[in-house]
Amino acid sequence: MLSSSKNRLVNKVIDFAWSDKISFEEIFSELNFSETEVIKIMRINLKSKSFRNWRKRVSKRKSKHKKLNEVIDDQSLL
């Protein structure tokens, strides 16, 4: 069983990961979890169908990847 503080941290990671407005870079700067670690946390703590739905959503969203946003913004200036 997870301790109360660990459980709160995991819940915060999950909340941040589900949010479309929070990028993986922001999750890392706020909670110090890399994208790979967030994916592992989500895989362990979500039901398999929920995890698959989340992965589909995340992989299609450029907002979850700040670096992709920067590339697109740079190209729009051309």
Distance bins in CASP14 RR format, pairs under 12 A and 6 or more apart:
PFRMAT RR
TARGET T0000
AUTHOR 0000-0000-0000
RMODE 2
METHOD distances of the structure
MODEL  1
1 7 0 0 0 0 1 0 0 0 0 0 0
2 8 0 0 0 0 1 0 0 0 0 0 0
2 9 0 0 0 0 1 0 0 0 0 0 0
2 10 1 0 0 1 0 0 0 0 0 0 0
2 11 0 0 0 0 1 0 0 0 0 0 0
2 41 0 0 0 0 0 1 0 0 0 0 0
2 44 0 0 0 0 0 1 0 0 0 0 0
2 45 0 0 0 0 1 0 0 0 0 0 0
3 9 0 0 0 0 1 0 0 0 0 0 0
3 10 0 0 0 0 0 1 0 0 0 0 0
4 10 0 0 0 0 0 1 0 0 0 0 0
4 11 0 0 0 0 0 1 0 0 0 0 0
5 11 0 0 0 0 0 1 0 0 0 0 0
5 12 0 0 0 0 0 1 0 0 0 0 0
6 12 0 0 0 0 0 1 0 0 0 0 0
6 13 0 0 0 0 0 1 0 0 0 0 0
6 41 0 0 0 0 0 1 0 0 0 0 0
6 45 0 0 0 0 0 1 0 0 0 0 0
7 13 0 0 0 0 0 1 0 0 0 0 0
7 14 0 0 0 0 0 1 0 0 0 0 0
7 41 0 0 0 0 0 1 0 0 0 0 0
7 45 0 0 0 0 1 0 0 0 0 0 0
8 14 0 0 0 0 0 1 0 0 0 0 0
8 15 0 0 0 0 0 1 0 0 0 0 0
8 31 0 0 0 0 0 1 0 0 0 0 0
9 15 0 0 0 0 0 1 0 0 0 0 0
9 16 0 0 0 0 0 1 0 0 0 0 0
9 27 0 0 0 0 0 1 0 0 0 0 0
9 30 0 0 0 0 0 1 0 0 0 0 0
9 31 1 0 0 1 0 0 0 0 0 0 0
9 32 0 0 0 0 0 1 0 0 0 0 0
9 33 0 0 0 0 1 0 0 0 0 0 0
9 37 0 0 0 0 0 1 0 0 0 0 0
9 38 0 0 0 0 0 1 0 0 0 0 0
9 41 0 0 0 0 1 0 0 0 0 0 0
9 45 0 0 0 0 0 1 0 0 0 0 0
10 16 0 0 0 0 0 1 0 0 0 0 0
10 17 0 0 0 0 0 1 0 0 0 0 0
10 31 0 0 0 0 0 1 0 0 0 0 0
10 33 0 0 0 0 1 0 0 0 0 0 0
10 37 0 0 0 0 0 1 0 0 0 0 0
10 38 0 0 0 0 0 1 0 0 0 0 0
10 40 0 0 0 0 0 1 0 0 0 0 0
10 41 1 0 0 1 0 0 0 0 0 0 0
10 42 0 0 0 0 1 0 0 0 0 0 0
10 44 0 0 0 0 1 0 0 0 0 0 0
10 45 1 0 0 1 0 0 0 0 0 0 0
10 46 0 0 0 0 0 1 0 0 0 0 0
11 17 0 0 0 0 0 1 0 0 0 0 0
11 18 0 0 0 0 0 1 0 0 0 0 0
11 31 0 0 0 0 0 1 0 0 0 0 0
11 41 0 0 0 0 0 1 0 0 0 0 0
11 42 0 0 0 0 0 1 0 0 0 0 0
11 45 0 0 0 0 1 0 0 0 0 0 0
11 46 0 0 0 0 0 1 0 0 0 0 0
12 18 0 0 0 0 0 1 0 0 0 0 0
12 19 0 0 0 0 0 1 0 0 0 0 0
12 22 0 0 0 0 0 1 0 0 0 0 0
12 27 0 0 0 0 1 0 0 0 0 0 0
12 30 0 0 0 0 1 0 0 0 0 0 0
12 31 1 0 0 1 0 0 0 0 0 0 0
12 32 0 0 0 0 0 1 0 0 0 0 0
12 33 0 0 0 0 1 0 0 0 0 0 0
12 38 0 0 0 0 0 1 0 0 0 0 0
12 41 0 0 0 0 0 1 0 0 0 0 0
12 45 0 0 0 0 0 1 0 0 0 0 0
13 19 0 0 0 0 0 1 0 0 0 0 0
13 22 0 0 0 0 0 1 0 0 0 0 0
13 24 0 0 0 0 0 1 0 0 0 0 0
13 26 0 0 0 0 0 1 0 0 0 0 0
13 27 1 0 0 1 0 0 0 0 0 0 0
13 28 0 0 0 0 0 1 0 0 0 0 0
13 30 0 0 0 0 1 0 0 0 0 0 0
13 31 1 0 1 0 0 0 0 0 0 0 0
13 32 0 0 0 0 0 1 0 0 0 0 0
13 33 1 0 1 0 0 0 0 0 0 0 0
13 34 0 0 0 0 0 1 0 0 0 0 0
13 35 0 0 0 0 0 1 0 0 0 0 0
13 37 0 0 0 0 1 0 0 0 0 0 0
13 38 1 0 0 1 0 0 0 0 0 0 0
13 39 0 0 0 0 0 1 0 0 0 0 0
13 40 0 0 0 0 0 1 0 0 0 0 0
13 41 1 0 1 0 0 0 0 0 0 0 0
13 42 1 0 0 1 0 0 0 0 0 0 0
13 43 0 0 0 0 0 1 0 0 0 0 0
13 44 0 0 0 0 0 1 0 0 0 0 0
13 45 0 0 0 0 1 0 0 0 0 0 0
13 46 0 0 0 0 0 1 0 0 0 0 0
14 22 0 0 0 0 0 1 0 0 0 0 0
14 27 0 0 0 0 0 1 0 0 0 0 0
14 31 0 0 0 0 0 1 0 0 0 0 0
14 33 0 0 0 0 0 1 0 0 0 0 0
14 38 0 0 0 0 1 0 0 0 0 0 0
14 39 0 0 0 0 0 1 0 0 0 0 0
14 40 0 0 0 0 0 1 0 0 0 0 0
14 41 1 0 0 1 0 0 0 0 0 0 0
14 42 1 0 0 1 0 0 0 0 0 0 0
14 43 0 0 0 0 0 1 0 0 0 0 0
14 44 0 0 0 0 0 1 0 0 0 0 0
14 45 1 0 0 1 0 0 0 0 0 0 0
14 46 1 0 0 1 0 0 0 0 0 0 0
14 50 0 0 0 0 1 0 0 0 0 0 0
14 51 0 0 0 0 0 1 0 0 0 0 0
14 54 0 0 0 0 1 0 0 0 0 0 0
15 21 0 0 0 0 0 1 0 0 0 0 0
15 22 0 0 0 0 1 0 0 0 0 0 0
15 27 0 0 0 0 0 1 0 0 0 0 0
15 30 0 0 0 0 0 1 0 0 0 0 0
15 31 0 0 0 0 0 1 0 0 0 0 0
15 38 0 0 0 0 0 1 0 0 0 0 0
15 41 0 0 0 0 0 1 0 0 0 0 0
15 42 0 0 0 0 0 1 0 0 0 0 0
15 45 0 0 0 0 0 1 0 0 0 0 0
16 22 1 0 1 0 0 0 0 0 0 0 0
16 23 0 0 0 0 1 0 0 0 0 0 0
16 24 0 0 0 0 1 0 0 0 0 0 0
16 25 0 0 0 0 0 1 0 0 0 0 0
16 26 1 0 0 1 0 0 0 0 0 0 0
16 27 1 0 1 0 0 0 0 0 0 0 0
16 28 0 0 0 0 0 1 0 0 0 0 0
16 29 0 0 0 0 0 1 0 0 0 0 0
16 30 1 0 0 1 0 0 0 0 0 0 0
16 31 1 0 0 1 0 0 0 0 0 0 0
16 32 0 0 0 0 0 1 0 0 0 0 0
16 33 0 0 0 0 1 0 0 0 0 0 0
16 35 0 0 0 0 0 1 0 0 0 0 0
16 38 1 0 0 1 0 0 0 0 0 0 0
16 41 0 0 0 0 0 1 0 0 0 0 0
16 42 0 0 0 0 0 1 0 0 0 0 0
16 58 0 0 0 0 0 1 0 0 0 0 0
16 64 0 0 0 0 0 1 0 0 0 0 0
17 23 0 0 0 0 0 1 0 0 0 0 0
17 24 0 0 0 0 1 0 0 0 0 0 0
17 26 0 0 0 0 0 1 0 0 0 0 0
17 27 1 0 0 1 0 0 0 0 0 0 0
17 28 0 0 0 0 0 1 0 0 0 0 0
17 30 0 0 0 0 0 1 0 0 0 0 0
17 31 0 0 0 0 0 1 0 0 0 0 0
17 33 0 0 0 0 1 0 0 0 0 0 0
17 35 0 0 0 0 1 0 0 0 0 0 0
17 37 0 0 0 0 0 1 0 0 0 0 0
17 38 1 0 1 0 0 0 0 0 0 0 0
17 39 0 0 0 0 1 0 0 0 0 0 0
17 40 0 0 0 0 0 1 0 0 0 0 0
17 41 1 0 0 1 0 0 0 0 0 0 0
17 42 1 0 1 0 0 0 0 0 0 0 0
17 43 0 0 0 0 0 1 0 0 0 0 0
17 45 0 0 0 0 1 0 0 0 0 0 0
17 46 0 0 0 0 1 0 0 0 0 0 0
17 50 0 0 0 0 0 1 0 0 0 0 0
17 51 0 0 0 0 0 1 0 0 0 0 0
17 54 1 0 0 1 0 0 0 0 0 0 0
17 55 0 0 0 0 0 1 0 0 0 0 0
17 57 0 0 0 0 1 0 0 0 0 0 0
17 58 1 0 0 1 0 0 0 0 0 0 0
17 61 0 0 0 0 0 1 0 0 0 0 0
17 64 0 0 0 0 1 0 0 0 0 0 0
18 27 0 0 0 0 0 1 0 0 0 0 0
18 38 0 0 0 0 0 1 0 0 0 0 0
18 41 0 0 0 0 0 1 0 0 0 0 0
18 42 0 0 0 0 1 0 0 0 0 0 0
18 45 0 0 0 0 0 1 0 0 0 0 0
18 46 0 0 0 0 1 0 0 0 0 0 0
18 50 0 0 0 0 1 0 0 0 0 0 0
18 51 0 0 0 0 0 1 0 0 0 0 0
18 53 0 0 0 0 0 1 0 0 0 0 0
18 54 1 0 0 1 0 0 0 0 0 0 0
18 55 0 0 0 0 0 1 0 0 0 0 0
18 57 0 0 0 0 1 0 0 0 0 0 0
18 58 0 0 0 0 1 0 0 0 0 0 0
18 61 0 0 0 0 0 1 0 0 0 0 0
18 64 0 0 0 0 0 1 0 0 0 0 0
19 26 0 0 0 0 1 0 0 0 0 0 0
19 27 0 0 0 0 1 0 0 0 0 0 0
19 30 0 0 0 0 0 1 0 0 0 0 0
19 38 0 0 0 0 0 1 0 0 0 0 0
19 54 0 0 0 0 0 1 0 0 0 0 0
19 57 0 0 0 0 0 1 0 0 0 0 0
19 58 0 0 0 0 0 1 0 0 0 0 0
19 61 0 0 0 0 0 1 0 0 0 0 0
19 63 0 0 0 0 1 0 0 0 0 0 0
19 64 0 0 0 0 1 0 0 0 0 0 0
20 26 0 0 0 0 0 1 0 0 0 0 0
20 54 0 0 0 0 0 1 0 0 0 0 0
20 57 1 0 0 1 0 0 0 0 0 0 0
20 58 0 0 0 0 1 0 0 0 0 0 0
20 60 0 0 0 0 0 1 0 0 0 0 0
20 61 1 0 0 1 0 0 0 0 0 0 0
20 62 0 0 0 0 0 1 0 0 0 0 0
20 63 1 0 1 0 0 0 0 0 0 0 0
20 64 1 0 0 1 0 0 0 0 0 0 0
20 65 0 0 0 0 0 1 0 0 0 0 0
21 27 0 0 0 0 0 1 0 0 0 0 0
21 61 0 0 0 0 1 0 0 0 0 0 0
21 63 1 0 0 1 0 0 0 0 0 0 0
21 64 0 0 0 0 1 0 0 0 0 0 0
21 66 0 0 0 0 0 1 0 0 0 0 0
21 69 0 0 0 0 0 1 0 0 0 0 0
22 28 0 0 0 0 0 1 0 0 0 0 0
22 29 0 0 0 0 0 1 0 0 0 0 0
22 30 0 0 0 0 1 0 0 0 0 0 0
22 31 0 0 0 0 0 1 0 0 0 0 0
22 33 0 0 0 0 0 1 0 0 0 0 0
22 38 0 0 0 0 0 1 0 0 0 0 0
22 58 0 0 0 0 0 1 0 0 0 0 0
22 61 0 0 0 0 0 1 0 0 0 0 0
22 63 0 0 0 0 1 0 0 0 0 0 0
22 64 1 0 0 1 0 0 0 0 0 0 0
22 65 0 0 0 0 0 1 0 0 0 0 0
22 66 0 0 0 0 0 1 0 0 0 0 0
23 29 0 0 0 0 1 0 0 0 0 0 0
23 30 0 0 0 0 0 1 0 0 0 0 0
23 35 0 0 0 0 1 0 0 0 0 0 0
23 38 0 0 0 0 0 1 0 0 0 0 0
23 58 0 0 0 0 0 1 0 0 0 0 0
23 61 0 0 0 0 1 0 0 0 0 0 0
23 62 0 0 0 0 1 0 0 0 0 0 0
23 63 1 0 0 1 0 0 0 0 0 0 0
23 64 1 0 1 0 0 0 0 0 0 0 0
23 65 1 0 0 1 0 0 0 0 0 0 0
23 66 1 0 1 0 0 0 0 0 0 0 0
23 67 0 0 0 0 1 0 0 0 0 0 0
23 68 0 0 0 0 1 0 0 0 0 0 0
23 69 1 0 0 1 0 0 0 0 0 0 0
23 70 0 0 0 0 0 1 0 0 0 0 0
24 30 0 0 0 0 0 1 0 0 0 0 0
24 31 0 0 0 0 0 1 0 0 0 0 0
24 33 0 0 0 0 1 0 0 0 0 0 0
24 34 1 0 0 1 0 0 0 0 0 0 0
24 35 1 0 1 0 0 0 0 0 0 0 0
24 36 0 0 0 0 1 0 0 0 0 0 0
24 37 0 0 0 0 1 0 0 0 0 0 0
24 38 1 0 0 1 0 0 0 0 0 0 0
24 39 0 0 0 0 1 0 0 0 0 0 0
24 42 0 0 0 0 0 1 0 0 0 0 0
24 58 0 0 0 0 1 0 0 0 0 0 0
24 59 0 0 0 0 0 1 0 0 0 0 0
24 61 0 0 0 0 0 1 0 0 0 0 0
24 62 0 0 0 0 0 1 0 0 0 0 0
24 63 0 0 0 0 0 1 0 0 0 0 0
24 64 1 0 1 0 0 0 0 0 0 0 0
24 65 1 0 0 1 0 0 0 0 0 0 0
24 66 1 0 0 1 0 0 0 0 0 0 0
24 67 0 0 0 0 1 0 0 0 0 0 0
24 68 0 0 0 0 0 1 0 0 0 0 0
24 69 0 0 0 0 0 1 0 0 0 0 0
25 31 0 0 0 0 0 1 0 0 0 0 0
25 32 0 0 0 0 0 1 0 0 0 0 0
25 33 0 0 0 0 0 1 0 0 0 0 0
25 34 0 0 0 0 1 0 0 0 0 0 0
25 35 0 0 0 0 1 0 0 0 0 0 0
25 38 0 0 0 0 0 1 0 0 0 0 0
25 63 0 0 0 0 0 1 0 0 0 0 0
25 64 0 0 0 0 1 0 0 0 0 0 0
25 65 1 0 0 1 0 0 0 0 0 0 0
25 66 1 0 1 0 0 0 0 0 0 0 0
25 67 1 0 0 1 0 0 0 0 0 0 0
25 68 0 0 0 0 0 1 0 0 0 0 0
25 69 0 0 0 0 1 0 0 0 0 0 0
25 70 0 0 0 0 0 1 0 0 0 0 0
26 32 0 0 0 0 0 1 0 0 0 0 0
26 33 0 0 0 0 0 1 0 0 0 0 0
26 35 0 0 0 0 0 1 0 0 0 0 0
26 38 0 0 0 0 0 1 0 0 0 0 0
26 63 0 0 0 0 0 1 0 0 0 0 0
26 64 0 0 0 0 1 0 0 0 0 0 0
26 65 0 0 0 0 0 1 0 0 0 0 0
26 66 1 0 0 1 0 0 0 0 0 0 0
26 69 0 0 0 0 0 1 0 0 0 0 0
27 33 1 0 1 0 0 0 0 0 0 0 0
27 34 0 0 0 0 1 0 0 0 0 0 0
27 35 1 0 0 1 0 0 0 0 0 0 0
27 36 0 0 0 0 0 1 0 0 0 0 0
27 37 0 0 0 0 1 0 0 0 0 0 0
27 38 1 0 1 0 0 0 0 0 0 0 0
27 39 0 0 0 0 0 1 0 0 0 0 0
27 41 0 0 0 0 0 1 0 0 0 0 0
27 42 0 0 0 0 0 1 0 0 0 0 0
27 58 0 0 0 0 0 1 0 0 0 0 0
27 64 0 0 0 0 1 0 0 0 0 0 0
27 65 0 0 0 0 0 1 0 0 0 0 0
27 66 0 0 0 0 0 1 0 0 0 0 0
28 34 1 0 1 0 0 0 0 0 0 0 0
28 35 1 0 0 1 0 0 0 0 0 0 0
28 36 0 0 0 0 0 1 0 0 0 0 0
28 37 0 0 0 0 1 0 0 0 0 0 0
28 38 0 0 0 0 1 0 0 0 0 0 0
28 64 0 0 0 0 0 1 0 0 0 0 0
28 65 0 0 0 0 0 1 0 0 0 0 0
28 66 0 0 0 0 1 0 0 0 0 0 0
28 67 0 0 0 0 0 1 0 0 0 0 0
29 66 0 0 0 0 0 1 0 0 0 0 0
30 38 0 0 0 0 0 1 0 0 0 0 0
31 37 0 0 0 0 1 0 0 0 0 0 0
31 38 0 0 0 0 1 0 0 0 0 0 0
31 41 0 0 0 0 1 0 0 0 0 0 0
32 38 0 0 0 0 0 1 0 0 0 0 0
33 39 0 0 0 0 1 0 0 0 0 0 0
33 40 0 0 0 0 1 0 0 0 0 0 0
33 41 1 0 0 1 0 0 0 0 0 0 0
33 42 0 0 0 0 0 1 0 0 0 0 0
34 40 0 0 0 0 1 0 0 0 0 0 0
34 41 0 0 0 0 0 1 0 0 0 0 0
35 41 0 0 0 0 0 1 0 0 0 0 0
35 42 0 0 0 0 0 1 0 0 0 0 0
35 55 0 0 0 0 0 1 0 0 0 0 0
35 58 0 0 0 0 1 0 0 0 0 0 0
35 59 0 0 0 0 0 1 0 0 0 0 0
35 64 0 0 0 0 1 0 0 0 0 0 0
35 65 0 0 0 0 1 0 0 0 0 0 0
35 66 0 0 0 0 0 1 0 0 0 0 0
35 67 0 0 0 0 0 1 0 0 0 0 0
36 42 0 0 0 0 0 1 0 0 0 0 0
36 43 0 0 0 0 0 1 0 0 0 0 0
37 43 0 0 0 0 0 1 0 0 0 0 0
37 44 0 0 0 0 0 1 0 0 0 0 0
38 44 0 0 0 0 0 1 0 0 0 0 0
38 45 0 0 0 0 0 1 0 0 0 0 0
38 46 0 0 0 0 0 1 0 0 0 0 0
38 51 0 0 0 0 0 1 0 0 0 0 0
38 54 0 0 0 0 0 1 0 0 0 0 0
38 55 0 0 0 0 0 1 0 0 0 0 0
38 58 0 0 0 0 1 0 0 0 0 0 0
38 64 0 0 0 0 1 0 0 0 0 0 0
39 45 0 0 0 0 0 1 0 0 0 0 0
39 46 0 0 0 0 0 1 0 0 0 0 0
39 51 0 0 0 0 1 0 0 0 0 0 0
39 54 0 0 0 0 1 0 0 0 0 0 0
39 55 1 0 0 1 0 0 0 0 0 0 0
39 58 0 0 0 0 1 0 0 0 0 0 0
39 59 0 0 0 0 0 1 0 0 0 0 0
39 64 0 0 0 0 0 1 0 0 0 0 0
40 46 0 0 0 0 0 1 0 0 0 0 0
40 51 0 0 0 0 0 1 0 0 0 0 0
41 51 0 0 0 0 0 1 0 0 0 0 0
41 54 0 0 0 0 0 1 0 0 0 0 0
42 48 0 0 0 0 0 1 0 0 0 0 0
42 50 0 0 0 0 1 0 0 0 0 0 0
42 51 1 0 1 0 0 0 0 0 0 0 0
42 52 0 0 0 0 0 1 0 0 0 0 0
42 53 0 0 0 0 0 1 0 0 0 0 0
42 54 1 0 1 0 0 0 0 0 0 0 0
42 55 1 0 0 1 0 0 0 0 0 0 0
42 57 0 0 0 0 0 1 0 0 0 0 0
42 58 0 0 0 0 1 0 0 0 0 0 0
43 50 0 0 0 0 0 1 0 0 0 0 0
43 51 1 0 1 0 0 0 0 0 0 0 0
43 52 0 0 0 0 1 0 0 0 0 0 0
43 54 0 0 0 0 1 0 0 0 0 0 0
43 55 0 0 0 0 1 0 0 0 0 0 0
44 50 0 0 0 0 0 1 0 0 0 0 0
44 51 0 0 0 0 1 0 0 0 0 0 0
45 51 0 0 0 0 1 0 0 0 0 0 0
45 54 0 0 0 0 0 1 0 0 0 0 0
46 52 0 0 0 0 1 0 0 0 0 0 0
46 53 0 0 0 0 1 0 0 0 0 0 0
46 54 1 0 0 1 0 0 0 0 0 0 0
46 55 0 0 0 0 1 0 0 0 0 0 0
47 53 0 0 0 0 1 0 0 0 0 0 0
47 54 0 0 0 0 0 1 0 0 0 0 0
48 54 0 0 0 0 0 1 0 0 0 0 0
48 55 0 0 0 0 0 1 0 0 0 0 0
49 55 0 0 0 0 0 1 0 0 0 0 0
49 56 0 0 0 0 0 1 0 0 0 0 0
50 56 0 0 0 0 0 1 0 0 0 0 0
50 57 0 0 0 0 0 1 0 0 0 0 0
51 57 0 0 0 0 0 1 0 0 0 0 0
51 58 0 0 0 0 0 1 0 0 0 0 0
52 58 0 0 0 0 0 1 0 0 0 0 0
52 59 0 0 0 0 0 1 0 0 0 0 0
53 59 0 0 0 0 0 1 0 0 0 0 0
53 60 0 0 0 0 0 1 0 0 0 0 0
54 60 0 0 0 0 0 1 0 0 0 0 0
54 61 0 0 0 0 0 1 0 0 0 0 0
54 64 0 0 0 0 0 1 0 0 0 0 0
55 61 0 0 0 0 0 1 0 0 0 0 0
55 64 0 0 0 0 0 1 0 0 0 0 0
56 64 0 0 0 0 0 1 0 0 0 0 0
57 63 0 0 0 0 0 1 0 0 0 0 0
57 64 0 0 0 0 1 0 0 0 0 0 0
58 64 1 0 1 0 0 0 0 0 0 0 0
58 65 0 0 0 0 1 0 0 0 0 0 0
58 68 0 0 0 0 0 1 0 0 0 0 0
59 65 0 0 0 0 1 0 0 0 0 0 0
59 68 0 0 0 0 0 1 0 0 0 0 0
60 68 0 0 0 0 0 1 0 0 0 0 0
61 68 0 0 0 0 1 0 0 0 0 0 0
61 69 0 0 0 0 0 1 0 0 0 0 0
62 68 1 0 1 0 0 0 0 0 0 0 0
62 69 1 0 1 0 0 0 0 0 0 0 0
62 70 0 0 0 0 1 0 0 0 0 0 0
62 71 0 0 0 0 1 0 0 0 0 0 0
62 72 1 0 0 1 0 0 0 0 0 0 0
62 73 0 0 0 0 0 1 0 0 0 0 0
62 75 0 0 0 0 0 1 0 0 0 0 0
63 69 1 0 0 1 0 0 0 0 0 0 0
63 70 0 0 0 0 0 1 0 0 0 0 0
63 72 0 0 0 0 0 1 0 0 0 0 0
65 71 0 0 0 0 1 0 0 0 0 0 0
65 72 0 0 0 0 0 1 0 0 0 0 0
66 72 0 0 0 0 0 1 0 0 0 0 0
66 73 0 0 0 0 0 1 0 0 0 0 0
67 73 0 0 0 0 0 1 0 0 0 0 0
67 74 0 0 0 0 0 1 0 0 0 0 0
68 74 0 0 0 0 0 1 0 0 0 0 0
68 75 0 0 0 0 0 1 0 0 0 0 0
69 75 0 0 0 0 0 1 0 0 0 0 0
69 76 0 0 0 0 0 1 0 0 0 0 0
70 76 0 0 0 0 0 1 0 0 0 0 0
70 77 0 0 0 0 0 1 0 0 0 0 0
71 77 0 0 0 0 0 1 0 0 0 0 0
71 78 0 0 0 0 0 1 0 0 0 0 0
72 78 0 0 0 0 0 1 0 0 0 0 0
END
